[in-house]
Amino acid sequence: MRENVYVNKVSDNKYEFITKDINLEPGTYTLHSLDKNLFVMKKQFYKTNYSYEKPNTETSQNQQEETKTEQYKSNDTKEPTEQQDKSSTQEWYKKALELKTRLVQEQFLSLQDVEEVRKISYVTRQDINSGEILGIRSFDKNYYVFKKVLFDKIKTALLALFNKDPIALEDILEKLQYPKEQVLGVIELLKEQSDLIEVRKGIFKKV
């Protein structure tokens, strides 16, 4: 396994992966605590015992040099040290906090990188659980993340446009004067909450 696997402790006996998808190889793993509920999972590697044979006195100098070269290559491919693991985790956490700062300042994020979604989900998990942060993945494979204050503001303005008749997305965007990604995110969340339905592609109706 060439990557660190980051694990979030949800409860006493329950953990969730918060790193990008990888296939775990068979073997023994240990958890190393990096934060209160943040761990890095490392696979244990064991050296293989090789039988030793006395070298033939006729072994050429070239063969000896080849052996040294292989040893150097082996040393160059050692597993990352615990210090490297810690540094990698600190960088991961730093980027997660930068995303949180952006969300606080702009009250909205549009993300396509699944790893960024995991980062923001980890550092805002308490706000997500309390409903202060809302997020959804749309069919265009974007992840829309809102502070509840902005979501409620756009939601109120958007629903006020509807009567009994469906409205096209183009008309909604023209009347609301909010960025398209924010409007799309609110629409996706309202569809999820059963406040809107998409009667035809790009045509919406209030429920």
For each residue, the residues with C-beta under 8 A, 3 or more apart:
1: 5 22 24 25 27 43
2:
3: 19 20 22
4: 19 40 41 42 80 85 88 89
5: 1 17 19 22 24 40 41
6: 17 18 19 38 39 40 41 89 92
7: 15 16 17 18 31 38 39 40 41
8: 15 16 17 18 37 38 39 122 125
9: 14 15 37 38 39
10: 14 15 16
11: 14
12:
13:
14: 9 10 11
15: 7 8 9 10 39
16: 7 8 10
17: 5 6 7 8
18: 6 7 8 118 119 121 122
19: 3 4 5 6 22 115 118
20: 3 114 115 118
21: 114
22: 1 3 5 19
23:
24: 1 5 29
25: 1 43
26:
27: 1 43 44
28: 43 44
29: 24 41 42 43 44
30: 41 42 44
31: 7 39 40 41
32: 39 40 41 42 82 85
33: 38 39
34: 38 39 40 86 89
35: 38 93
36:
37: 8 9
38: 6 7 8 9 33 34 35 89 93 122
39: 6 7 8 9 15 31 32 33 34
40: 4 5 6 7 31 32 34 85 89
41: 4 5 6 7 29 30 31 32
42: 4 29 30 32 85
43: 1 25 27 28 29
44: 27 28 29 30
45: 79
46:
47:
48:
49:
50:
51:
52:
53:
54:
55: 59
56: 59
57:
58:
59: 55 56 63 64
60: 63 64
61: 64 65
62: 65 66
63: 59 60 66 67
64: 59 60 61 67 68
65: 61 62 68 69
66: 62 63 69 70
67: 63 64 70 71
68: 64 65 71 72
69: 65 66 72 73
70: 66 67 73 74
71: 67 68 74 75
72: 68 69 75 76
73: 69 70 76 77
74: 70 71 77 78
75: 71 72 78
76: 72 73
77: 73 74
78: 74 75
79: 45
80: 4 84 85 88
81: 84 85
82: 32 85 86
83: 86 87
84: 80 81 87 88
85: 4 32 40 42 80 81 82 88 89
86: 34 82 83 89 90
87: 83 84 90 91
88: 4 80 84 85 91 92
89: 4 6 34 38 40 85 86 92 93
90: 86 87 93 94
91: 87 88 94 95
92: 6 88 89 95 96 119
93: 35 38 89 90 96 97 123
94: 90 91 97 98
95: 91 92 98 99 116 119
96: 92 93 99 100 119 120 122 123
97: 93 94 100 101 123
98: 94 95 101 102
99: 95 96 102 103 109 116 119 120 123
100: 96 97 103 104 120 123 124
101: 97 98 104 105
102: 98 99 105 106 109
103: 99 100 106 107 108 109 120 124 133 145 147
104: 100 101 107 147
105: 101 102
106: 102 103 109
107: 103 104 146 147 149 150
108: 103 144 145 146 147 150 181 182 185
109: 99 102 103 106 120 143 144 145
110: 142 143 144 145 181 185
111: 116 117 120 142 143 145
112: 116 141 142 143
113: 116 117
114: 20 21 117 118
115: 19 20 118 119
116: 95 99 111 112 113 119 120
117: 111 113 114 120 121 135 143 145
118: 18 19 20 114 115 121 122
119: 18 92 95 96 99 115 116 122 123
120: 96 99 100 103 109 111 116 117 123 124 145
121: 18 117 118 124 125 128 135
122: 8 18 38 96 118 119 125
123: 93 96 97 99 100 119 120
124: 100 103 120 121 127 128 133
125: 8 121 122 128 129
126: 129 130
127: 124 130 132 133
128: 121 124 125 131 132 133 135
129: 125 126
130: 126 127
131: 128 134 148
132: 127 128 147 148
133: 103 124 127 128 145 146 147 148
134: 131 145 146 148 151 189
135: 117 121 128 143 144 145 146
136: 143 144 185 188 189 192
137: 141 142 143 144
138: 141 142 143 144 184 185 188
139:
140: 184
141: 112 137 138
142: 110 111 112 137 138 181 184 185
143: 109 110 111 112 117 135 136 137 138
144: 108 109 110 135 136 137 138 181 182 184 185 188 189
145: 103 108 109 110 111 117 120 133 134 135 185
146: 107 108 133 134 135 150 151 182 185 186 189
147: 103 104 107 108 132 133 150 151
148: 131 132 133 134 151 152
149: 107 152 153
150: 107 108 146 147 153 154 182
151: 134 146 147 148 154 155 185 186 189
152: 148 149 155 156
153: 149 150 156 157
154: 150 151 157 158 176 178 182 183 186
155: 151 152 158 159 186 189 190 195
156: 152 153 159 160
157: 153 154 160 161 176 178
158: 154 155 161 162 172 176 183 186 187 190
159: 155 156 162 190 195 206
160: 156 157
161: 157 158 167 171 172 175 176
162: 158 159 165 167 205 206
163: 206
164:
165: 162 205
166: 199 200 203 204 205
167: 161 162 171 172 203 204 205
168: 171 172 202 203 204
169: 172 173 183 187 202 203 204
170: 173 174 202
171: 161 167 168 174 175
172: 158 161 167 168 169 175 176 183 187 204
173: 169 170 176 178 180 183
174: 170 171 177
175: 161 171 172
176: 154 157 158 161 172 173 183
177: 174
178: 154 157 173 182 183
179: 182 183
180: 173 183 184
181: 108 110 142 144 184 185
182: 108 144 146 150 154 178 179 185 186
183: 154 158 169 172 173 176 178 179 180 186 187
184: 138 140 142 144 180 181 187 188
185: 108 110 136 138 142 144 145 146 151 181 182 188 189
186: 146 151 154 155 158 182 183 189 190
187: 158 169 172 183 184 190 191 196 204
188: 136 138 144 184 185 191 192
189: 134 136 144 146 151 155 185 186 192 193
190: 155 158 159 186 187 193 195 196
191: 187 188 194 195 196 197 198
192: 136 188 189
193: 189 190
194: 191 197 207
195: 155 159 190 191 206 207
196: 187 190 191 204 205 206 207
197: 191 194 204 205 207
198: 191 201 202 203 204
199: 166 203 204 205
200: 166 203
201: 198
202: 168 169 170 198
203: 166 167 168 169 198 199 200
204: 166 167 168 169 172 187 196 197 198 199
205: 162 165 166 167 196 197 199
206: 159 162 163 195 196
207: 194 195 196 197
